[in-house]
Amino acid sequence: MQTGQRDRMKYLFREILGVDVDRIVKQVVAKVSVDRAKQVQKNSTEWRKYMSEEGGVVLLPANVAGIGRRPPKR
């Protein structure tokens, strides 16, 4: 959708339905962010518990251990 069409749709939503699309988008993004932060906290707690049960050492497969690493510089 082009910018002009997007602005027109926002205008129509605001004038006809009384809905501020930008405000709703901000609210949804904030809610998703909070929900993800809660999930990260829960996963971190579960991971700490798992690590302590395993004695603090967990060996990961090579395909998992290398995720997100930068290739070595030559």
mmCIF file of the C-alpha atoms, coordinates in Angstrom:
data_MODEL
# 
_entry.id   MODEL 
# 
loop_
_atom_site.group_PDB 
_atom_site.id 
_atom_site.type_symbol 
_atom_site.label_atom_id 
_atom_site.label_alt_id 
_atom_site.label_comp_id 
_atom_site.label_asym_id 
_atom_site.label_entity_id 
_atom_site.label_seq_id 
_atom_site.pdbx_PDB_ins_code 
_atom_site.Cartn_x 
_atom_site.Cartn_y 
_atom_site.Cartn_z 
_atom_site.occupancy 
_atom_site.B_iso_or_equiv 
_atom_site.pdbx_formal_charge 
_atom_site.auth_seq_id 
_atom_site.auth_comp_id 
_atom_site.auth_asym_id 
_atom_site.auth_atom_id 
_atom_site.pdbx_PDB_model_num 
ATOM 1  C CA . MET A 1 1  ? 0.000   0.000   0.000  1.00 0.00 ? 1  MET A CA 1 
ATOM 2  C CA . GLN A 1 2  ? 1.352   3.424   -0.894 1.00 0.00 ? 2  GLN A CA 1 
ATOM 3  C CA . THR A 1 3  ? 1.842   6.159   1.701  1.00 0.00 ? 3  THR A CA 1 
ATOM 4  C CA . GLY A 1 4  ? -0.986  8.268   0.298  1.00 0.00 ? 4  GLY A CA 1 
ATOM 5  C CA . GLN A 1 5  ? -3.429  5.377   0.469  1.00 0.00 ? 5  GLN A CA 1 
ATOM 6  C CA . ARG A 1 6  ? -2.279  4.525   3.993  1.00 0.00 ? 6  ARG A CA 1 
ATOM 7  C CA . ASP A 1 7  ? -2.836  8.104   5.155  1.00 0.00 ? 7  ASP A CA 1 
ATOM 8  C CA . ARG A 1 8  ? -6.260  8.157   3.470  1.00 0.00 ? 8  ARG A CA 1 
ATOM 9  C CA . MET A 1 9  ? -7.278  4.935   5.229  1.00 0.00 ? 9  MET A CA 1 
ATOM 10 C CA . LYS A 1 10 ? -6.103  6.331   8.586  1.00 0.00 ? 10 LYS A CA 1 
ATOM 11 C CA . TYR A 1 11 ? -8.113  9.484   7.934  1.00 0.00 ? 11 TYR A CA 1 
ATOM 12 C CA . LEU A 1 12 ? -11.230 7.497   7.052  1.00 0.00 ? 12 LEU A CA 1 
ATOM 13 C CA . PHE A 1 13 ? -10.912 5.268   10.126 1.00 0.00 ? 13 PHE A CA 1 
ATOM 14 C CA . ARG A 1 14 ? -10.490 8.328   12.346 1.00 0.00 ? 14 ARG A CA 1 
ATOM 15 C CA . GLU A 1 15 ? -13.296 10.408  10.804 1.00 0.00 ? 15 GLU A CA 1 
ATOM 16 C CA . ILE A 1 16 ? -15.888 7.698   10.156 1.00 0.00 ? 16 ILE A CA 1 
ATOM 17 C CA . LEU A 1 17 ? -15.269 5.193   12.929 1.00 0.00 ? 17 LEU A CA 1 
ATOM 18 C CA . GLY A 1 18 ? -13.524 7.421   15.457 1.00 0.00 ? 18 GLY A CA 1 
ATOM 19 C CA . VAL A 1 19 ? -10.552 5.035   15.575 1.00 0.00 ? 19 VAL A CA 1 
ATOM 20 C CA . ASP A 1 20 ? -6.963  6.310   15.853 1.00 0.00 ? 20 ASP A CA 1 
ATOM 21 C CA . VAL A 1 21 ? -5.020  3.609   14.014 1.00 0.00 ? 21 VAL A CA 1 
ATOM 22 C CA . ASP A 1 22 ? -1.609  4.868   15.168 1.00 0.00 ? 22 ASP A CA 1 
ATOM 23 C CA . ARG A 1 23 ? -2.661  4.773   18.848 1.00 0.00 ? 23 ARG A CA 1 
ATOM 24 C CA . ILE A 1 24 ? -4.006  1.239   18.477 1.00 0.00 ? 24 ILE A CA 1 
ATOM 25 C CA . VAL A 1 25 ? -0.808  0.067   16.774 1.00 0.00 ? 25 VAL A CA 1 
ATOM 26 C CA . LYS A 1 26 ? 1.282   1.563   19.604 1.00 0.00 ? 26 LYS A CA 1 
ATOM 27 C CA . GLN A 1 27 ? -0.891  -0.183  22.203 1.00 0.00 ? 27 GLN A CA 1 
ATOM 28 C CA . VAL A 1 28 ? -0.596  -3.541  20.425 1.00 0.00 ? 28 VAL A CA 1 
ATOM 29 C CA . VAL A 1 29 ? 3.177   -3.205  20.059 1.00 0.00 ? 29 VAL A CA 1 
ATOM 30 C CA . ALA A 1 30 ? 3.479   -2.328  23.761 1.00 0.00 ? 30 ALA A CA 1 
ATOM 31 C CA . LYS A 1 31 ? 1.349   -5.332  24.777 1.00 0.00 ? 31 LYS A CA 1 
ATOM 32 C CA . VAL A 1 32 ? 3.368   -7.706  22.586 1.00 0.00 ? 32 VAL A CA 1 
ATOM 33 C CA . SER A 1 33 ? 6.603   -6.311  24.045 1.00 0.00 ? 33 SER A CA 1 
ATOM 34 C CA . VAL A 1 34 ? 5.390   -6.834  27.612 1.00 0.00 ? 34 VAL A CA 1 
ATOM 35 C CA . ASP A 1 35 ? 4.192   -10.373 26.827 1.00 0.00 ? 35 ASP A CA 1 
ATOM 36 C CA . ARG A 1 36 ? 7.551   -11.244 25.235 1.00 0.00 ? 36 ARG A CA 1 
ATOM 37 C CA . ALA A 1 37 ? 9.442   -9.818  28.206 1.00 0.00 ? 37 ALA A CA 1 
ATOM 38 C CA . LYS A 1 38 ? 7.362   -11.971 30.552 1.00 0.00 ? 38 LYS A CA 1 
ATOM 39 C CA . GLN A 1 39 ? 8.057   -15.048 28.393 1.00 0.00 ? 39 GLN A CA 1 
ATOM 40 C CA . VAL A 1 40 ? 11.803  -14.326 28.403 1.00 0.00 ? 40 VAL A CA 1 
ATOM 41 C CA . GLN A 1 41 ? 11.768  -13.999 32.183 1.00 0.00 ? 41 GLN A CA 1 
ATOM 42 C CA . LYS A 1 42 ? 9.873   -17.295 32.515 1.00 0.00 ? 42 LYS A CA 1 
ATOM 43 C CA . ASN A 1 43 ? 12.250  -19.064 30.113 1.00 0.00 ? 43 ASN A CA 1 
ATOM 44 C CA . SER A 1 44 ? 15.272  -17.690 31.987 1.00 0.00 ? 44 SER A CA 1 
ATOM 45 C CA . THR A 1 45 ? 13.902  -18.977 35.287 1.00 0.00 ? 45 THR A CA 1 
ATOM 46 C CA . GLU A 1 46 ? 13.181  -22.402 33.790 1.00 0.00 ? 46 GLU A CA 1 
ATOM 47 C CA . TRP A 1 47 ? 16.658  -22.498 32.192 1.00 0.00 ? 47 TRP A CA 1 
ATOM 48 C CA . ARG A 1 48 ? 18.353  -21.664 35.519 1.00 0.00 ? 48 ARG A CA 1 
ATOM 49 C CA . LYS A 1 49 ? 16.352  -24.426 37.214 1.00 0.00 ? 49 LYS A CA 1 
ATOM 50 C CA . TYR A 1 50 ? 17.269  -26.906 34.462 1.00 0.00 ? 50 TYR A CA 1 
ATOM 51 C CA . MET A 1 51 ? 20.950  -25.937 34.622 1.00 0.00 ? 51 MET A CA 1 
ATOM 52 C CA . SER A 1 52 ? 21.071  -26.402 38.395 1.00 0.00 ? 52 SER A CA 1 
ATOM 53 C CA . GLU A 1 53 ? 19.426  -29.825 38.093 1.00 0.00 ? 53 GLU A CA 1 
ATOM 54 C CA . GLU A 1 54 ? 22.012  -30.844 35.466 1.00 0.00 ? 54 GLU A CA 1 
ATOM 55 C CA . GLY A 1 55 ? 24.906  -29.731 37.623 1.00 0.00 ? 55 GLY A CA 1 
ATOM 56 C CA . GLY A 1 56 ? 25.466  -26.480 35.783 1.00 0.00 ? 56 GLY A CA 1 
ATOM 57 C CA . VAL A 1 57 ? 26.900  -28.033 32.604 1.00 0.00 ? 57 VAL A CA 1 
ATOM 58 C CA . VAL A 1 58 ? 24.840  -28.674 29.511 1.00 0.00 ? 58 VAL A CA 1 
ATOM 59 C CA . LEU A 1 59 ? 26.418  -29.727 26.224 1.00 0.00 ? 59 LEU A CA 1 
ATOM 60 C CA . LEU A 1 60 ? 24.635  -28.357 23.194 1.00 0.00 ? 60 LEU A CA 1 
ATOM 61 C CA . PRO A 1 61 ? 24.781  -29.837 19.691 1.00 0.00 ? 61 PRO A CA 1 
ATOM 62 C CA . ALA A 1 62 ? 27.061  -27.967 17.283 1.00 0.00 ? 62 ALA A CA 1 
ATOM 63 C CA . ASN A 1 63 ? 24.163  -26.668 15.179 1.00 0.00 ? 63 ASN A CA 1 
ATOM 64 C CA . VAL A 1 64 ? 22.632  -25.042 18.275 1.00 0.00 ? 64 VAL A CA 1 
ATOM 65 C CA . ALA A 1 65 ? 25.859  -23.848 19.889 1.00 0.00 ? 65 ALA A CA 1 
ATOM 66 C CA . GLY A 1 66 ? 26.876  -21.907 16.768 1.00 0.00 ? 66 GLY A CA 1 
ATOM 67 C CA . ILE A 1 67 ? 23.657  -19.926 16.332 1.00 0.00 ? 67 ILE A CA 1 
ATOM 68 C CA . GLY A 1 68 ? 24.264  -16.202 16.331 1.00 0.00 ? 68 GLY A CA 1 
ATOM 69 C CA . ARG A 1 69 ? 28.045  -16.418 16.285 1.00 0.00 ? 69 ARG A CA 1 
ATOM 70 C CA . ARG A 1 70 ? 30.014  -14.396 13.813 1.00 0.00 ? 70 ARG A CA 1 
ATOM 71 C CA . PRO A 1 71 ? 32.316  -16.287 11.478 1.00 0.00 ? 71 PRO A CA 1 
ATOM 72 C CA . PRO A 1 72 ? 35.991  -15.945 12.464 1.00 0.00 ? 72 PRO A CA 1 
ATOM 73 C CA . LYS A 1 73 ? 37.931  -13.126 10.782 1.00 0.00 ? 73 LYS A CA 1 
ATOM 74 C CA . ARG A 1 74 ? 40.719  -14.192 8.470  1.00 0.00 ? 74 ARG A CA 1 
# 
